[in-house]
Amino acid sequence: MTVGPDRTPLDRSFFNRPVLQVAPDLLGRTLVRRTPQGPIEVRLTEVEAYAGSADPGSHCYRGRTERNASMFGPPGHAYVYFTYGMWHCLNLVCGEAGTPSGVLLRAGEIIHGQELVRPHRPTARNDHELAKGPARLATGLGVDRVLNGSDICAGPKSALSVLHGDPAPADQVLSGPRTGVGGEGATHPWRFWIADDPTVSPYRAHAPRRRNRSASGTKLDSKRPGA
């Protein structure tokens, strides 16, 4: 008899921990996105940790703003931001309220609802690319700023939640520098991923942003730092 991933929802105590504990522990968990058309489920394979005021790579490094206010709220909420004027990215807030830390969801495997994701990701060459990168993940799931601040621990009617899933064994979890983060935060090994998983996005070092000369060159960028 085959036993599937554990479908017990993660409660708020899971997220009420230091970000460097929560981030690798999210690998292998099941993210659920509930839409009017039906649910989508993602096995998380790549994440990045951002430690707020202690982290030069974080949106919250210089304090609270209207944009990042969700990061200062209770743990177990979503922080969704808009980047490059084109894409959204999804983060999960963790740590004690008032301590703005969070985990950027960088990539995952769509394990249920592929037919709901494909219309949002028509350029994906295969199912491994449907959520391969943070902008692709958010786009595929139909995540935008409407979901910013939403409670992911609110129960089965919540637009977003995380199930226990099948946590990645410690010996399969790798870490390294975060993608696209420059300055003092460039060398923090706070990107975590499941070894040899085909849905993990490629690492890219920080590079100064260049304005595209034409819209035809626009791609779903996986380089933008997260929470």
NORJOGI-V686209 format. One record per pair of residues at least 24 apart in sequence whose C-alpha atoms are under 8 Angstrom apart, sorted by the first residue. I is the first residue (numbers start at 1). J is the second residue. D is the distance in whole Angstrom. If there is no record, write none. Layout:
# NORJOGI-V686209
i->{I/I}
j->{J/J}
d->{D/D}
This chain:
# NORJOGI-V686209
i->{5/5/5/6/6/6/6/7/7/7/8/8/8/9/9/9/9/9/9/10/10/10/10/10/11/11/12/12/12/15/15/15/15/15/16/16/16/16/16/17/17/17/18/18/19/19/19/19/19/19/19/19/20/20/22/22/23/23/23/23/23/24/24/24/25/25/26/27/27/27/27/27/28/28/28/28/29/29/29/29/29/29/30/30/30/30/30/31/31/31/31/32/32/32/32/32/33/33/33/33/34/34/34/34/35/37/38/38/39/39/40/40/40/40/40/40/40/40/41/41/41/41/42/42/42/42/42/43/43/43/43/43/44/44/44/44/45/45/45/45/45/45/45/45/45/46/46/46/46/46/46/46/46/46/46/47/47/47/47/47/47/47/47/48/48/48/48/48/48/48/48/48/49/49/49/49/49/49/49/50/50/50/50/50/50/50/51/51/51/51/52/52/52/52/52/53/55/56/56/56/57/57/57/57/57/57/57/57/58/58/58/59/59/60/60/70/70/71/71/71/71/71/72/72/72/72/72/73/73/73/74/76/76/76/77/77/77/77/77/78/78/78/78/78/78/79/79/79/79/79/80/80/80/80/80/80/81/81/81/82/82/83/87/87/87/88/88/88/88/88/88/89/89/89/89/89/89/89/90/90/90/91/91/101/102/103/103/104/104/104/105/105/106/106/106/106/106/106/106/106/107/107/107/107/107/107/107/107/108/108/108/108/109/117/128/128/129/131/132/132/132/133/133/133/133/134/134/135/135/135/136/136/168/178/178/178/179/179/179/179/179/179/179/179/180/180/180/180/180/180/180/181/181/181/181/181/182/182}
j->{164/165/166/163/164/165/166/163/164/165/163/164/165/153/155/161/162/163/164/153/161/162/163/164/76/153/75/76/153/75/76/93/94/95/75/76/94/95/96/94/95/96/94/95/49/50/51/94/95/101/102/103/49/190/94/103/47/48/49/103/192/173/192/193/167/168/167/167/168/173/193/194/165/166/167/168/162/163/164/165/166/167/162/163/164/165/166/160/161/162/163/159/160/161/162/163/141/159/160/161/157/158/159/160/159/116/113/116/112/113/110/111/112/113/114/116/117/141/110/111/112/113/108/109/110/111/112/108/109/110/111/165/105/107/108/109/106/107/108/109/193/194/197/199/200/105/106/107/108/191/192/193/194/200/201/103/104/105/106/107/191/192/193/103/104/105/106/178/190/191/192/226/101/102/103/104/190/191/227/101/102/103/104/190/226/227/100/101/102/227/99/100/101/102/227/100/185/183/184/185/181/182/183/184/185/186/225/226/225/226/227/226/227/100/227/148/149/99/100/101/102/227/97/98/99/100/101/97/98/100/98/151/152/153/149/150/151/152/153/147/148/149/150/151/152/147/148/149/150/227/143/144/145/147/148/149/144/145/148/144/145/224/135/139/220/135/138/139/143/144/145/134/135/137/138/143/144/226/134/138/143/226/227/227/227/226/227/134/226/227/134/137/132/133/134/135/137/200/201/222/131/132/133/134/137/199/200/201/132/137/199/200/199/141/198/199/199/199/199/200/201/200/201/221/222/221/222/220/221/222/220/222/194/203/205/225/203/204/205/206/222/223/224/225/204/205/206/207/223/224/225/205/206/223/224/225/206/207}
d->{7/4/5/7/5/5/6/5/6/6/5/5/8/8/8/7/6/4/6/7/8/6/5/6/8/6/7/5/6/6/6/7/5/6/6/8/5/4/6/6/5/7/7/5/6/7/7/6/6/6/6/7/6/7/7/8/6/7/6/6/7/7/6/8/7/8/7/6/6/8/7/7/6/5/4/5/7/6/5/4/6/6/6/5/7/5/8/7/6/5/6/8/6/5/6/7/7/6/5/7/8/7/5/6/7/8/8/8/8/6/7/8/5/5/7/7/8/7/6/6/5/7/6/5/4/6/7/5/5/6/7/8/8/6/4/7/8/6/5/7/6/5/7/7/6/7/5/5/7/7/6/4/7/6/8/6/6/5/5/7/6/5/6/6/5/7/7/7/6/4/6/7/8/6/5/6/5/6/8/6/5/6/8/8/7/5/7/5/7/8/7/5/5/8/7/7/6/7/6/5/6/7/8/8/5/7/7/8/7/7/5/7/5/7/7/7/5/8/5/6/7/8/6/5/6/5/8/5/6/8/7/6/6/6/6/5/4/5/7/7/6/5/5/7/7/8/5/6/8/8/8/7/6/7/5/8/8/6/8/8/7/7/6/7/7/6/6/7/7/6/8/6/5/8/6/8/8/7/7/6/7/7/6/7/6/8/7/8/5/6/6/8/7/5/4/8/7/8/8/8/5/5/5/6/6/6/6/7/6/7/6/7/6/6/6/5/6/7/5/6/5/7/5/7/5/8/6/6/6/6/6/8/7/8/8/8/6/5/6/7/8/6/7/7/6/5/4/7/5/6/6/7/5/8/7/6/5/8}
